[in-house]
Amino acid sequence: MTLGSRIANLFEGVIIALDAIRSNKVRAGLTILGIAVGVFVVTVMSAAVHGINAGVAKSLAAAGPTTFFLTRWPAEITSCNGSADSCPWRRNPPLSLANAKEVERLPFIRGVTAHIGSSAPIKFADRELPSIQVDGFTPGWLDVQGGDIVDGRNFTGEENETASNVLLVNEKVVAKLFLGEEAVGREVRFGGQLFTVIGVFRPISNAFDRNDKGKAIVPYTTAQRRLNIGTWWMDLTVKPRDGVNRDAAMDEVIATLRIVRHLRPAEKNDFFVSTPEKIMELYNKIVGVFFLVMIVLSAIGLLVGGVGVVAIMMISVTERTREIGVRKALGATRGTILWQFLVEAATLTLVGAVAGLIVGGGITGVIRATTPIDASTPPVAIMAALVTSAVLGIAFGMFPAMRASRLDPVEALRYE
């Protein structure tokens, strides 16, 4: 068969398939629905995961490419159930400001930012937010957290040293507590004490933090002394100087912390060092589980659609038995008949795939417009959906197509 003949048969098969869909709307609709649901799930999930990946990567990148983190808990999935045996790291002593200062003294370290967190009520006039997130940072937090101060200023090193009652709030607090009016310079009662608002900050939003809740940032010592926030879960963000190799910096920091925490050579570290890549790896493992579940659900939809392809194609072969006999009598080969029915099956599944992509694209747009997830469907996902649906149509349409190609022309012409 020449290339021109194959192209002609391809278009003929597509037209016949579209006619079959129009004449058997219910049967074809159920088949298309199964394929569309499977493709829709994969499209929306891949778009959401793609957007979440970009958001998480952006948040981690805010700290800088050579930055690493020190914590008393591991940045990995463990079987911890709260007991000391399953969570041996719970015996680790917390990190301290003294540890941070020892690390910061190293010549190749640009800076160390300590962080502790909790929640506290905030009140202004007769309006109160019963619990907002509060983060205590040492100066320089903006370099590692990212975001912007949209009004006012950051706290100074002196305010941190003296545990001044100053705080920055996010725009959600401004909207709810100050009703959108000027917040900088106002006095509020925060955690039972009078604080002065010195700035309004806008953090980087991502899929796990939509910035739709009230937040406040205070100097580290203020959080510790004025708000009684414990240091048990303190974490440190370490930034090496420009041009310093991160792995070498991590090795020196580990050696320094082992010395100041009096660890013997045979003892394991009682702290953990993680990098943005390691945190991203942990995130990928968590998200990967949900994505796998969605893939299984979409596979069920595709399987249902595939069974529908077999059913509708078998009915099509039966209804067109005489037509097949006439075509064979006029010289059509088994390969020609097989090709025609495979094209019909692939067209049927491609219609379902296109429908799923259209609906999935619409839902992706809604996610992007209503959430902080910058959802977008990667081109490779679109191509994969179309190719998979076509291959599925060919695979499930093979049996009906083989049956049609093997019909005896004489018996087919006698069929009523």
N, C-alpha and C positions, 0 to 999 in steps of 0.2 A: 504494500500500500504506500503510495507516494505521500509526501508531506502535505501537499495540497488536499489530497483526499482525506487525510487524517484531520486537517483543520476543518474541512467541510463537515465531516462526521461529528467533530467536536461541537460545532455550532448547532448541528441538527439535534444531537443528543441533549444539549442545553435547552433548546426550544421545546423538544418533546417532554423533558423533565418539568419545565415551567407549565406546559399544558396539563401534565398529570397533576401538578400541585393545584391548579385552578379547578380541575374537574373532580379532585378528591380532597377537598379542603380540610375535612375533619381528620382523615388519616394522615395527610401530609402535615397538617398543623401540629398534631401530636408528636410526629417525628421531629419536626423543626423545633418544637418546644423543648424536647429533651436535649438536643444539641445546643440550642440557644442558652439553656440554663447552665450547662457545663461550661460553655465558653464565657458566659456572663460572670460566673463565679471566679474563673481564672483571671479574667480581665480586671475585675474590680480588686481582687486580692493583689495581683501583681502591681496595679497602679498604686494601691495604698502602701504596700511594702516598699515600692520604689520611692514614694514620697516620704515615708517614715525614715528610710535609710538616709535620704538626703538631709532631713531635719536633724537626725541624731549625729550624722557626720559633721553638720554645721555647728552644732552645739559643742562637740568635742574639739573641733578645729578652733573654736574661740580661745581655747587655752594656749594654742600654739602647737606646731608640729613636733617639738622636742620636749614638751611638757610631760611630766609623769606624776603619779598620785601615790600617796602613802596613807594606808588605812590599817586598822586593826582587824579587819575582816577580809576574806578573800573575794576577789572579783571573778568568781566562778560559781557554777551550779553545784551545790552540795546537798547531802541528804540530812541536813541539820533539822532536828525537830525541837530544838530548844534546850536539850540536855547537854551536860558538859562532855559526855562521851561522843555524841554525834557532832558537837560543835566545839572541838578542842581550842579553837581560836578565841572562844569566849574567856579563856583564862589569860589571854594576852593583856598586859597592862595598857591603858589608853595612851595614845600619843599626847605630847604636852608642848606647851610653848617653849620650854627649855630645849626639847628635841628640835623644834622648828628653828630656834636661834642657832643651835649647833650646826644644822644643815646650811643655814643661810651664811654662816661664817666661811664656808668652803669657797675658795677663790674662783671656781668655775660655775658657781650658782648665782644667777641673777636675782632671784627672789623666791621667797616661800610664803604662801598664803594659807593661814589656818582658818578652819571653818567649823562652827558648831551650829546646831539648829534645834528649834522647838516651835511652840505656838504660844500666843498670848492674846488677851482681849485688848481692843483699842477703842477709846471713846473720845468724842468731840461734841461739846454742847450736849444736846439730848439724844444724840445718835451714837450707837455702839455696834461694833462688829465683835461678836463674842469670842471668835478665835481666828486669828490670821497667822500665816506662816511667818516666822522670824528667823533670820539667818544672821549669825554673828561672824564677821570677817575681820581679819587684820588688813591694814591698808594695802592697796594694790589689787583688791578683789576684782575690780572691773577688768583688769587685764586677763584674768583667767575665766571669769564668768561670761564675759561678753555683754552685749546690750549697750544702752545709752542712758545717760542722765539727761532727761528732756527739760528739766527745770531745776534751778537751784544748784547745789554742789555736792561733792563727796565729802565724807568726814576726813579730818586731817590726822596725821600721826600723833599729834599732841592730844587730840580728842580721844584717840584710842588709848593712849597712855594714862590719861586721867579718868577714863571710864565716863566720859561726858554723856548726859542724857539727850542725845541727838539721834535722829533716825531718818532714813529715806523710805518712802512708800512707793508702791507701784500705782499705776493709773486706775486700777480697780478700787483701791482704797480712796483715791481722790474722787471717783465717781460716786461711791456709796457713802463715804463718811463726810466728805466736803461738798457733795452734790455737784461736782464738777468745777467748783470755785477754786480760787487760789489756795494752795495748801502750804507752800513754803513760808516759814515764819510762824505758822500756827502752833499753839501748844495743845497737846493731846495727853490724855491719861492712857499710858501704855503699860500693861502689866502691873497696874496699880500705882504707877509713878508718873510724874509730869515729864514729858519729853517735848523737844522742839523739832518740828519737821524742817529739815535743811535741804531736802531734794526729792525729786520724783524720778524714778528710774523705769526704764522699759527693757525688761530682759528679753533674751532670744527665746521665741516660742518654738515648741516642738510637739510631736504627737503625744508625749507623756506629760507635758506641762503646757496647757493652753493659755496660761496667764489669765484665767477667768476667776481667780480667787485672790483675796487680799494678801499682800506680802509686805514685809518690812525688812530693812537691812540696818543693823546697828554695828558699832565697833565691837570687836571681839571681847575686849575687857568689860564693856558695858553689858553685853549679853551674860557674861560670867558673873559679874559682881552685882549688877542692878536687877537683872531678870532671873538670876539663879539658874541659868542653863548649864547643865553638867557637861563635862568634857569627855564623858565615856565614849562618845561616838565621834570624837574629833577626827577630821581628815586634813591632810596637808597636800597642797598643790605646789609642785616644785618646777621652777623654770630655769634651765641652764642658760649660761651666757651664749650669745651668738657665736656660732662656729664650734661650739663644744659638742662632741659626740654624746648622744643621749645614753647609750649603753655604758660608756665609760663613766658618765656622771652618775648613773644609777648604781654602778658598782661601788663608787666612792661614797655615795650616800649610805648605801647598805652597810659598808664597813664602818662608817662613822657612827651610825645608829647602834650597831652591835657593840661598839666600844662604850658609848654613853649609857647604854641599857645593860651593860655588864654581862653580856652573853659570852659563854665559853665557846671555844672552837667547835666542840661536839654538839652544842645546842642549836636547835633550829631558830630561825628568825621569829620573833614574837610580834611581827608586823608584816604587812604585805605591800609589795610594790606593783603597781599596774600602769599600763600605758593606754592611750586612747584606742589603739588597735586591739588590745586585750578586752577592753570594755565593749568595743564594737563586736568582737567575736562572741562574747557572752550574750549580747543583745541578739545577734544573728541566730544563736542556738535557741533562744526563747521564742523569737518570732518564727523560726523555722518549724517549730512544732505546730503552731497554729496554721501556718501555710500548708503543711503536710495534710492536716485535717481537711482544709479547703480543697486541696487537690483530690483527696479521696472522694469528697462529696461531688466535685465536678466530674470525676471519673464515672460515678454512678449515673449522673445525668447523661453523660456521653454514651454509656452502655445502654441506657433506656432508649436513647435516640438511635443507637445502632441496631437494636432489636426491631425498632420501628422501620428502619431502612429495609431490613430483611423482609418484614411483613408486606410493606407497600410495594417493594420490587417484585415479590412473588405474585402478588395480586396483579401487578402490571404485566408480568410475563403471561399469566393465565388469560387476561383480557385481550392480549395482543398476539395470541398464538397464531391465528390466521395471518395476521400481518407479517409475522416472522416467517411463516411458510411461503408467503408471496415473495418476500425479499430474497429468501434462499432460492426459490425457483427462478428468480431473475438474475441469479449469480452472486448474491451476497455470501461471503465466506463466514466460517465460524468466528474468525477473528474480528470481522466487521460487526457482527451481532454482539459479541462479547464487549467490544470497545464501546458500542452505543449504550449498552445497559450500565456499564461501569461509569460512563460520563453522566448518565442520568442520576445514579446513586451519589456520585461526588457532588453534582449540582445541588441535590437535595440537602446534603449535609453542609455545603457551603452557604446556602441560603440561611440555614440555622445559625451558622457561625457569624455571618454578617449581622443577623438580627441580634445575636448575643453581644457582638462588639458595639453595635449602636446603643443598645440599652446600657451596657457597661460603661461606654463613653459618657453617657448622660449622667449616670450615678457618680462617675469619677469627677465630673464637673461640679456636681453638688457637694461632694466631699471637699474639693478644693476651695469652694466658695464659702462653706459653712464651718470648716474646721481649720486648724493650723497646719494640717497635713497638705503639703504641696504635691498632691496626687497627680500622677501622669502615667499613661500607659506607654511603656517602652516599645519602640517599633518592632523589636525582636519578638515581643509577646504577641503583637498583632499578626506577624508573619507565622509564628508558631501555631496560633489558633487556626489560621486559615489552612496551613499545611496539614495540621493534625486532623481537622475536620474532613479535608479531602481524602486523606489516607484512610480515615475511618469509613468514609463512604465507599471507597474502593474495597476495603477489607470486608465490610458487612454486605456489600453488594456483589461480591464475587460469586457466592453460591447461586443466587438468582440469575446472574449473568451467564454462568457456566451452564445452567439448566436451559436457558434460552438458546444458547449457541449450539447445544447438542440436540435440539428438537429435530426430528425427522421431517423434512419438508412435505412429504406426502401426507403423513399423519397430521401435521399442522394445518394443511389445507382442508382436511376433512373435519377439523375441530369446529363444533357449533357452540 
